[in-house]
Amino acid sequence: MDAPFLSPDGTLWLPVPQIDRVALFNGGHSRVMRPVQLFRISLAPVQGERK
């Protein structure tokens, strides 16, 4: 996963990188597949004190 982002509501967003599919690495032809995948995970609130 690349560039994870934590939103204010506690959702962790994880875009799936396709750097290996860009034209630079494929003889000048892009092999990027659309739609780009994006995963999200709802994180549970942390209870108690951290140690």
Secondary structure, DSSP 4 states (H G I P E B T S, - for coil): --S-EE-TTSEEEEEPP-GGGSGGGTTT-----SSPPEEEEEPPPP-S---
